[in-house]
Amino acid sequence: MAKQPWGITLATALLVISGALTLLSVAFLFILGSLIAGTGIAGAVSGALTATVMFMALIYIVLAVAYLAVAYFLWNHKTWAWWVAIVLAAIGVLMNLTSLMALSIVGILMLVINVVVIIGLLQKTAKSACKVKF
């Protein structure tokens, strides 16, 4: 196998880290949901909060699977994976911009990861390996 372009290697590693951090967020959301369910908050409010938190956890699970799948296919130079990685990273940048105002360490870390993924994938060798033409 030919040497892997550094942009692909970097982006793949960071997508795997993003997937792992997202799964960590899922664990936190499950803990939060169970804590809300166990509090003395009125039944309807507690149920609505728990349902909202569990719905967020479901979205995060889908996002984590997407990060990991895209990382795998990007490593194998699939053109569609390159595009999906760019879109996921761009959405991540937009979502994590609020982290700068909130000074959220994890949010700022995810912002940096997403920016670095975009920079790595825009390298000429990464685009050429995935047969991206633009």
C-alpha distance (Angstrom), angle and dihedral (degrees) to the residues before:
residue distance angle dihedral
M1 . . .
A2 3.79 . .
K3 3.77 119.8 .
Q4 3.80 111.5 -79.2
P5 3.83 113.5 -116.2
W6 3.79 111.2 -110.3
G7 3.82 91.9 -125.0
I8 3.81 90.6 57.9
T9 3.81 92.3 45.3
L10 3.80 92.4 48.8
A11 3.80 94.7 44.3
T12 3.81 92.5 46.9
A13 3.81 92.7 50.3
L14 3.79 92.0 47.7
L15 3.81 92.4 47.4
V16 3.81 89.2 53.3
I17 3.82 89.4 49.6
S18 3.82 89.5 48.4
G19 3.80 90.1 51.1
A20 3.80 90.7 49.9
L21 3.82 92.7 48.1
T22 3.78 89.8 48.2
L23 3.81 90.3 52.4
L24 3.81 88.1 49.8
S25 3.81 87.6 54.5
V26 3.81 88.8 52.6
A27 3.80 90.1 55.6
F28 3.81 89.4 50.5
L29 3.81 91.2 49.3
F30 3.81 91.8 50.9
I31 3.80 89.8 51.2
L32 3.80 90.6 47.3
G33 3.81 91.4 48.4
S34 3.78 92.6 51.5
L35 3.81 91.3 47.5
I36 3.80 91.4 51.4
A37 3.79 90.9 48.1
G38 3.81 90.2 51.8
T39 3.80 96.9 50.3
G40 3.76 126.6 96.7
I41 3.82 92.8 -111.8
A42 3.80 113.8 135.7
G43 3.81 112.0 -81.2
A44 3.81 100.0 -111.5
V45 3.80 93.9 45.4
S46 3.79 92.7 45.3
G47 3.80 91.5 48.1
A48 3.80 92.6 48.9
L49 3.81 92.7 47.9
T50 3.79 92.2 47.2
A51 3.81 91.6 48.2
T52 3.81 91.0 49.5
V53 3.79 92.9 49.7
M54 3.81 91.9 47.0
F55 3.82 90.6 49.0
M56 3.81 89.1 52.3
A57 3.81 88.8 50.0
L58 3.81 89.9 53.3
I59 3.81 91.0 51.6
Y60 3.81 90.0 49.4
I61 3.81 91.1 50.8
V62 3.81 90.0 53.8
L63 3.81 89.9 47.2
A64 3.82 92.2 49.3
V65 3.81 91.6 50.6
A66 3.82 88.9 48.3
Y67 3.82 91.8 52.0
L68 3.81 92.1 49.3
A69 3.81 95.0 44.5
V70 3.80 92.6 47.7
A71 3.81 90.0 48.6
Y72 3.81 90.8 53.9
F73 3.80 94.9 47.9
L74 3.80 93.0 41.4
W75 3.81 88.5 55.3
N76 3.82 86.0 55.6
H77 3.83 91.1 51.3
K78 3.80 99.2 -113.3
T79 3.79 110.9 169.9
W80 3.81 93.8 -144.1
A81 3.83 90.1 52.4
W82 3.81 89.5 55.4
W83 3.81 90.5 54.0
V84 3.81 93.8 44.3
A85 3.82 90.7 48.9
I86 3.81 90.3 52.1
V87 3.82 91.2 49.0
L88 3.84 93.4 46.0
A89 3.80 91.0 48.4
A90 3.82 92.6 46.9
I91 3.81 91.2 50.2
G92 3.80 88.4 46.8
V93 3.80 91.0 53.0
L94 3.79 91.5 51.1
M95 3.81 93.0 46.3
N96 3.79 94.2 46.3
L97 3.81 96.6 48.5
T98 3.80 87.3 88.9
S99 3.81 87.3 61.2
L100 3.78 88.7 73.0
M101 3.80 90.7 61.8
A102 3.80 93.7 42.4
L103 3.83 92.4 42.9
S104 3.80 89.7 -134.0
I105 3.81 107.8 172.9
V106 3.82 94.3 -154.4
G107 3.80 91.2 45.0
I108 3.80 92.1 50.3
L109 3.83 89.8 47.1
M110 3.81 90.3 51.9
L111 3.82 89.8 47.6
V112 3.81 90.9 54.0
I113 3.82 91.6 45.3
N114 3.81 91.5 52.1
V115 3.81 93.1 48.2
V116 3.81 91.2 49.2
V117 3.84 90.8 48.6
I118 3.80 89.6 54.6
I119 3.81 92.4 46.9
G120 3.82 91.6 48.4
L121 3.78 93.8 48.5
L122 3.80 93.4 47.7
Q123 3.80 90.8 60.7
K124 3.78 112.7 114.9
T125 3.82 93.4 -122.0
A126 3.82 92.5 51.2
K127 3.80 92.7 49.0
S128 3.79 91.6 47.0
A129 3.84 93.0 48.3
C130 3.81 90.1 54.0
K131 3.81 92.1 42.0
V132 3.79 92.4 -119.5
K133 3.76 113.9 162.9
F134 3.78 118.6 -164.4
